[in-house]
Amino acid sequence: MSPLPWTVHLFRSRGSAVVLSLCLLSACVPQAGQRPSIPPPNRVTHTNPAYDAQVRLLQEAHRAFLQERYPAAALFFNRFIDDAKESPRLAEARWWLGRAYEQLGDYRSAMAQYRLLAVESITQQADGALYEGYALRRLDDLRRPGPDGHYGDRTQLALQVTVDQLPPITGLVPWLQDLAKAGVTILAIAPAQAPNSGTQEFNVETVRSVAVETHRLGLLLWVVVDLHNGSGLDVRPEWMATMRHAPRSDDASRSTVDVAHPGYQAYREELVRRLVRAGCDGVLLAARSTAGFAEEFSDESRRLFSASFGLNGTLDPIVGSASLSDSKEEGRAAHYWRWVGWKAKSYAQWTVRLRKVLRERNPAATLSIEVRHSSLTTPLQGLEQFGEDVVELSSNAGGLLVVRHEGIVGEAALEKLSRQLGRPERVWIGLSVKTSTRPLVMEEINQAIADRAILSRWNRVIHAESGQTIP
């Protein structure tokens, strides 16, 4: 019978002393809740004398980690990875390098090592599958806020593409591996681009297939949902909105729905429920694409509003008539702004319910709401034209706010919003980037980020605008 392997465990006493003890480890695989222990020096035997220096280096790295000399440990683990690229203990070194970075507070570098463990083929290495599993779980842990609201990776990067921009299924995994290596932590998929015809509704099986691969590589999957657009959906005639003015020429492809209609809201909630059941980790609610929020209503929303304020049921003298230019007509303007506020509040309350729907299935699911930067600087216009009551959305929805960049320079509004929310991690920047057909698409995106220093300290959603499949 072969001897049982010995493992070094680290215990902390009430003081600062570190006690090392040796304990027997059974031949079974450690439980999922445990973390890998530092292996013994002779765990992997080499017949080539050239490996001796590498083994000693790894031993020294482990010794530095146990002695809490984390800068030295990180240095030694890095040197081992650089010098021993063919070593069967490379996965082990990457895991402990990530742990050393965490102890130093460098969570971004730690997550980079864990992502490499999830991306690279390490199953042939010593306990490769085990380290891969621990890395995936640690990635998940670091993306969730701790009791103090702290996030491990303070500058997360989401890449938003449409489903028709995704590579074929045979090329999906290598493409996702490239994204992970480039620092992308979240893939956000939006409905297919169909400006004139076709459907925009998500194929649940597509979401499920993509979710399996993103999760396997340590990425999260978000789904982008445009609540203001009913194109491609099985919407009922009574959910459609009447507009005070004729649709704009640039809005001809948009199916105008009434976001305040309870029937339409319930229908969308069920669709979101299906998406989270398919494995998505969050929903990004896209900002309204065109102005005119206050001009749209249905018979049901008109009835509900009138009942709330004891009116006679007609919006004709209110909707679209009392803009800022004719606000001198005090009675009409008062009813108008009541309507705008009522409809915006109905939308904000709906986002709260959507977040609840997400978390019924996945308690860690994230609801992100995209708003315009101009709605921060001119809130009245943002409320009237786009239904973006940023204060209401940020205080009640409880999710993330993605501020569309819009080419506006300056961070004052973002800083104010960050203080309002109490957690800077909840404020994200949304940036559109034009992509070409070159294979190095991430280089284009990274260059676009580098050209805008304002983005360096904020979490980001990069919207890849391209009419062709991303290579």
C-alpha positions in Angstrom: 0.0 0.0 0.0 1.4 3.3 -1.0 1.9 6.0 1.7 -0.7 8.7 2.0 0.4 12.1 0.8 1.2 14.7 3.4 -0.1 18.3 3.2 1.0 21.5 4.9 -1.9 23.5 6.5 -1.7 27.0 7.8 -3.4 28.0 11.1 -3.6 31.4 12.7 -3.5 31.8 16.4 -4.9 34.8 18.2 -1.6 36.5 18.0 0.5 37.1 15.0 2.4 33.9 15.0 1.9 31.5 12.2 1.8 27.8 13.1 2.7 25.1 10.5 1.3 21.7 11.0 1.4 18.5 9.1 -1.7 16.5 8.7 -2.7 13.4 6.8 -4.8 13.8 3.8 -7.1 11.0 2.6 -6.9 9.7 -0.9 -10.2 11.3 -1.8 -10.5 14.6 -3.6 -11.0 17.6 -1.3 -14.5 18.9 -0.9 -15.7 21.8 -3.0 -15.8 24.2 -0.1 -12.1 23.6 0.7 -9.2 25.3 -0.9 -6.1 23.6 -2.2 -3.3 23.1 0.4 0.3 23.6 -0.3 1.7 20.3 -1.7 4.8 18.6 -0.3 8.2 19.2 -2.0 8.3 15.7 -3.4 4.8 15.6 -4.7 5.9 15.3 -8.3 9.1 13.4 -9.1 11.4 14.5 -11.9 14.1 12.3 -13.5 15.7 15.3 -15.3 18.2 17.1 -13.1 17.4 20.3 -14.9 14.1 20.5 -13.0 15.9 20.7 -9.6 16.3 24.4 -9.7 12.6 24.9 -10.7 11.5 22.7 -7.8 13.6 24.6 -5.3 12.2 27.9 -6.7 8.6 26.6 -6.2 9.5 25.5 -2.6 10.9 28.9 -1.9 7.8 30.6 -3.2 5.6 28.4 -1.0 7.9 29.2 2.0 7.6 32.9 1.4 3.8 32.6 1.2 3.6 30.7 4.5 5.8 33.3 6.1 3.5 36.1 4.8 6.2 37.5 2.6 3.7 38.0 -0.2 5.8 40.3 -2.5 8.6 37.7 -2.4 6.1 34.9 -3.0 4.6 36.7 -6.0 8.1 37.3 -7.4 9.1 33.6 -7.0 5.8 32.2 -8.4 6.1 34.6 -11.4 9.7 33.5 -12.0 8.7 29.8 -11.9 5.8 30.4 -14.4 8.2 32.2 -16.7 11.0 29.6 -16.5 9.0 26.4 -16.2 6.4 26.7 -18.9 6.4 22.9 -19.5 6.2 22.0 -15.8 3.3 19.8 -14.6 3.0 22.1 -11.6 2.3 25.2 -13.6 -1.4 25.2 -12.6 -0.3 25.0 -8.9 2.0 28.0 -9.3 -0.7 30.1 -11.0 -3.2 29.3 -8.3 -0.8 30.4 -5.5 0.3 33.4 -7.4 -3.3 34.5 -7.5 -3.6 33.9 -3.8 -0.4 36.0 -3.2 -1.9 38.9 -5.3 -5.0 38.8 -3.2 -3.0 39.1 0.0 -1.4 42.2 -1.6 -4.8 43.7 -2.5 -4.1 43.4 -6.2 -7.4 41.7 -7.0 -7.3 42.4 -10.7 -4.0 40.6 -11.1 -5.3 37.7 -9.0 -8.3 37.4 -11.2 -6.1 37.4 -14.3 -4.3 34.3 -13.0 -7.6 32.6 -12.1 -8.9 33.3 -15.6 -5.8 31.8 -17.2 -6.4 28.7 -15.1 -10.0 28.6 -16.4 -9.0 29.2 -20.0 -5.8 27.2 -20.6 -5.8 23.4 -21.0 -4.4 22.2 -17.7 -6.1 18.8 -17.3 -2.8 17.0 -17.9 -1.1 18.9 -15.1 -0.9 17.8 -11.5 -4.4 18.3 -10.1 -5.1 20.5 -13.1 -8.9 19.9 -13.1 -9.0 20.6 -9.3 -7.2 23.9 -9.6 -9.4 24.8 -12.6 -12.5 24.3 -10.4 -11.1 26.3 -7.5 -10.2 29.1 -9.9 -13.7 29.3 -11.3 -15.2 29.4 -7.8 -12.7 32.1 -6.7 -13.6 34.2 -9.8 -17.3 33.9 -8.8 -16.5 34.9 -5.2 -14.4 37.9 -6.2 -17.2 39.3 -8.4 -19.7 39.3 -5.6 -19.6 42.1 -3.0 -18.5 41.1 0.5 -20.1 42.3 3.8 -18.4 45.7 3.4 -19.6 46.1 -0.2 -16.1 45.5 -1.6 -15.6 43.9 -5.0 -12.5 42.0 -5.8 -12.1 43.3 -9.3 -12.7 47.0 -9.2 -12.6 47.6 -12.9 -14.7 45.0 -14.6 -15.1 44.9 -18.3 -18.2 43.8 -20.2 -18.3 43.3 -24.0 -21.7 43.8 -25.6 -22.4 42.2 -28.9 -25.6 41.1 -30.8 -26.4 37.4 -31.2 -25.8 37.7 -34.9 -22.3 39.0 -34.2 -21.4 35.8 -32.2 -19.0 33.4 -34.0 -20.3 30.1 -35.2 -20.6 27.5 -32.5 -17.3 25.8 -33.7 -15.5 29.1 -33.1 -17.3 30.2 -29.9 -14.9 28.7 -27.4 -11.6 30.1 -28.9 -13.2 33.5 -29.2 -14.4 33.4 -25.6 -10.9 32.3 -24.5 -9.4 35.4 -26.3 -11.9 37.6 -24.5 -11.0 36.2 -21.2 -7.3 36.6 -21.8 -7.9 40.2 -22.9 -9.5 41.0 -19.5 -13.2 40.7 -20.4 -15.1 39.5 -17.4 -18.7 39.7 -18.7 -20.2 38.9 -22.1 -23.5 40.8 -22.8 -25.5 39.6 -25.7 -28.2 41.8 -27.3 -31.0 40.8 -29.8 -30.1 40.4 -33.4 -29.9 43.5 -35.5 -33.0 43.5 -37.7 -33.8 47.1 -38.7 -36.6 46.3 -41.2 -37.8 42.8 -40.5 -37.3 39.6 -38.6 -37.4 38.8 -35.0 -35.4 40.3 -32.1 -36.6 37.8 -29.5 -33.9 35.7 -27.9 -33.7 32.0 -28.6 -33.5 30.5 -25.2 -31.4 27.6 -26.4 -28.9 30.0 -27.8 -28.6 31.7 -24.4 -28.3 28.4 -22.7 -25.5 27.2 -25.0 -23.5 30.5 -24.6 -24.0 30.5 -20.8 -22.5 27.0 -20.6 -19.3 28.1 -22.3 -19.0 31.5 -20.6 -19.3 29.9 -17.2 -16.8 27.2 -18.0 -14.3 29.9 -18.8 -15.1 32.0 -15.7 -17.0 34.7 -17.5 -20.5 36.0 -16.6 -23.3 36.2 -19.2 -25.7 39.2 -19.3 -28.6 39.6 -21.7 -29.5 43.0 -23.1 -33.2 43.8 -23.1 -34.9 46.9 -24.6 -38.2 47.3 -22.7 -39.2 50.2 -24.9 -39.1 48.3 -28.1 -41.6 45.5 -28.9 -40.1 44.5 -32.3 -40.0 40.8 -32.7 -42.2 40.1 -29.7 -45.7 38.7 -29.5 -47.2 41.9 -28.2 -51.0 42.4 -28.0 -52.7 45.4 -29.7 -53.8 46.9 -26.4 -50.2 47.1 -25.3 -49.3 49.3 -28.2 -48.8 53.0 -27.5 -50.6 55.9 -29.1 -48.3 58.8 -29.9 -49.2 62.5 -29.7 -47.0 63.1 -32.7 -46.2 60.9 -35.8 -43.2 58.6 -35.4 -39.9 60.1 -36.5 -38.3 58.9 -39.7 -35.4 57.4 -37.8 -37.8 55.4 -35.6 -39.7 53.6 -38.4 -38.5 50.2 -37.4 -39.4 50.6 -33.8 -42.5 48.9 -32.4 -43.8 51.4 -29.9 -45.2 49.8 -26.7 -46.5 51.3 -23.6 -44.0 50.5 -20.8 -46.6 51.5 -18.2 -49.2 48.9 -19.3 -49.5 46.2 -16.6 -50.1 43.4 -19.2 -47.0 44.3 -21.2 -45.0 44.4 -18.0 -46.1 41.0 -16.9 -45.3 39.6 -20.3 -41.8 41.0 -20.2 -41.3 39.7 -16.7 -42.0 36.1 -17.9 -39.5 36.5 -20.7 -36.8 37.6 -18.3 -37.7 34.6 -16.1 -37.0 32.3 -19.0 -33.7 34.0 -19.7 -32.4 33.5 -16.1 -33.6 29.9 -16.2 -31.5 29.5 -19.3 -28.4 30.4 -17.2 -27.8 34.2 -17.7 -26.2 36.0 -14.8 -27.9 39.3 -15.3 -30.0 41.6 -17.5 -29.0 44.9 -18.9 -31.9 47.2 -19.6 -31.0 49.3 -22.6 -31.7 53.0 -22.6 -34.6 54.2 -24.8 -33.2 54.8 -28.3 -35.3 57.8 -29.2 -36.9 60.7 -27.4 -40.7 60.9 -26.8 -41.3 59.0 -23.6 -43.9 61.4 -22.3 -45.8 61.4 -25.6 -46.7 57.7 -25.5 -49.7 56.2 -23.7 -52.3 53.5 -24.1 -55.9 53.4 -23.0 -54.9 51.4 -19.9 -52.1 53.7 -18.7 -54.4 56.7 -19.3 -57.1 55.1 -17.2 -54.6 54.2 -14.4 -53.2 57.7 -14.3 -56.6 59.4 -14.3 -57.7 57.2 -11.5 -54.7 58.1 -9.5 -55.3 61.8 -9.7 -59.1 61.9 -10.0 -59.1 63.2 -13.6 -61.8 62.7 -16.3 -59.7 60.1 -18.2 -58.5 62.2 -21.1 -54.9 63.1 -21.8 -55.5 65.2 -24.9 -54.9 68.6 -23.2 -51.9 67.2 -21.3 -49.7 64.9 -23.3 -47.5 66.6 -25.8 -49.2 70.0 -25.3 -47.5 71.4 -22.3 -43.8 71.4 -23.0 -41.3 73.6 -21.2 -42.0 76.4 -23.7 -45.6 76.8 -22.7 -45.4 76.0 -19.0 -47.0 79.4 -18.2 -50.4 77.6 -18.5 -50.1 76.5 -14.9 -53.0 74.1 -14.8 -52.1 72.2 -17.9 -48.4 72.1 -17.0 -49.2 70.7 -13.6 -51.2 67.8 -15.0 -48.5 67.2 -17.7 -45.7 66.9 -15.2 -47.8 64.7 -13.0 -48.2 62.4 -16.0 -44.5 62.4 -16.7 -43.7 61.7 -13.1 -46.3 59.0 -12.8 -45.2 57.2 -15.9 -41.5 57.4 -14.9 -42.3 56.1 -11.5 -44.3 53.2 -13.0 -41.2 52.3 -15.1 -38.9 52.5 -12.1 -41.2 50.3 -10.0 -41.2 47.8 -12.9 -37.4 47.6 -12.7 -37.6 46.6 -9.0 -39.9 43.8 -9.9 -37.6 42.6 -12.7 -34.7 42.5 -10.3 -36.9 40.3 -8.0 -37.7 38.0 -10.9 -34.0 37.6 -11.6 -33.1 36.8 -8.1 -35.9 34.3 -7.6 -33.9 31.9 -9.7 -30.4 33.2 -9.2 -29.8 35.2 -5.9 -26.6 36.6 -7.3 -28.1 37.8 -10.6 -27.5 41.4 -11.5 -29.9 44.0 -12.9 -28.1 46.8 -14.8 -29.9 49.9 -16.1 -28.5 52.0 -18.9 -29.1 55.8 -18.7 -27.8 58.7 -20.6 -25.0 61.0 -19.3 -27.2 63.9 -20.3 -29.9 62.6 -17.9 -27.4 63.3 -15.1 -26.7 66.8 -16.1 -30.2 67.8 -17.4 -32.5 65.5 -15.3 -35.8 67.2 -16.3 -35.1 66.6 -20.0 -34.0 63.0 -19.3 -37.2 62.4 -17.3 -39.5 63.8 -20.0 -37.8 62.5 -23.2 -36.4 59.1 -22.0 -38.2 58.3 -18.7 -34.9 58.3 -16.9 -35.5 59.3 -13.3 -31.9 58.5 -12.2 -32.6 59.2 -8.6 -35.6 56.9 -8.5 -33.8 54.2 -10.5 -30.6 54.3 -8.4 -32.4 54.3 -5.0 -35.0 51.7 -5.6 -33.8 49.3 -8.3 -30.7 48.4 -6.3 -28.7 47.3 -9.3 -26.0 48.8 -11.5 -26.3 52.0 -13.5 -24.5 52.1 -16.8 -24.0 55.7 -17.9 -23.8 56.0 -21.7 -20.7 58.1 -22.4 -22.1 60.2 -25.3 -18.7 61.9 -25.8 -19.2 64.2 -22.8 -15.9 65.1 -21.1 -15.7 65.3 -17.3 -16.4 63.2 -14.3 -18.3 65.5 -12.0 -21.7 64.0 -12.7 -20.3 60.5 -12.3 -18.7 61.3 -9.0 -21.9 62.8 -7.7 -23.8 59.7 -8.8 -21.2 57.5 -7.2 -21.6 59.4 -3.9 -25.4 59.1 -4.2 -25.2 55.4 -4.5 -22.7 55.0 -1.7 -20.8 52.4 -3.7 -18.6 53.4 -6.7 -18.8 49.8 -8.0 -22.5 50.4 -9.0 -21.5 53.1 -11.5 -20.4 51.8 -14.9 -19.5 53.6 -18.2 -21.1 52.5 -21.5 -18.9 53.1 -24.5 -19.7 52.4 -28.2 -16.7 51.2 -30.3 -16.7 50.7 -34.1 -15.1 47.4 -34.9 -13.7 46.1 -38.2 -13.2 42.6 -39.5 -9.6 42.3 -38.3 -8.9 39.3 -36.1 -7.5 41.4 -33.3 -10.8 43.0 -32.4 -9.8 43.3 -28.7 -6.9 45.4 -29.7 -9.3 47.9 -31.2 -11.4 47.9 -28.1 -8.5 48.3 -25.8 -7.1 51.2 -27.9 -10.5 52.9 -27.7 -10.4 52.6 -23.9 -6.8 53.9 -23.7 -7.8 56.9 -25.8 -10.4 57.9 -23.1 -8.6 58.3 -19.8 -12.0 59.0 -18.2 -12.8 55.3 -18.4 -9.7 54.0 -16.6 -11.2 54.0 -13.0 -14.7 52.9 -13.8 -16.3 49.6 -14.7 -17.1 49.5 -18.4 -19.6 48.1 -20.9 -18.1 48.2 -24.4 -20.7 48.1 -27.1 -19.1 46.6 -30.2 -20.9 48.2 -33.2 -20.4 46.2 -36.3 -22.6 44.9 -39.0 -20.4 41.8 -39.4 -19.6 38.8 -37.3 -16.8 39.5 -34.9 -13.8 37.3 -35.7 
